[in-house]
Amino acid sequence: MKITGHKVIGWNIRSLDGGTTDVESILNRIKKRVSPGGIVLLHDTGKHSVLVLEQFLQFLQQNNYQVVSIEELLNLKAYAN
């Protein structure tokens, strides 16, 4: 957004955690779709999403993914160009 200086960030992995509280189902969905550079959409509206996040972060670590904040990702992209 040019006027406000905000950046628009999209996701490419939708967890669907707003429609179900089944942690295993949500976790399996995002694990199947994860790839380098991926951005996962998780909501902070339920305890089940926190459980998913904890388990997903462990999965990423075990599989040698590097987790970065959006701020870091934007800066990395700036240096890549």
Secondary structure, DSSP 8 states (H G I E B T S, - for coil): -TTT-------SEE--TTT---HHHHHHHHHHH--TT--EE--SSSHHHHHHHHHHHHHHHHTT-----HHHHHHHHHHH-
